[in-house]
Amino acid sequence: MRVASHFTATVDANSVRRWFAPGWPKDWNVVWTVIPTAPAAAVAQIEWTVEVQRLSEEHVQYWISVRNLTGEQVTVEARYAVVN
């Protein structure tokens, strides 16, 4: 299994940001997670969704959307694991 961080970014208070990650081999089984890294909080800070778009016979693109559930800016780290 291959695990790594893909990007770190900020999401403004009560908003949604969307990123894309193009050019992944279609045969890879990729699991995405998004972790809030700042600020620390005692409540849920984010929700995320992942969508997949086929780019070609061999490649896909992932769309990662992150919703900030709080009234302050949140820093997040998007991580992936290739599980096959």
Secondary structure, 3 states (H helix, E strand, C coil): CEEEEEEEEEECCCCEEEEEEEEEECCCCEEEEEEEEECCCCCCCEEEEEEEEECCCCEEEEEEEEEECCCCCEEEEEEEEECC
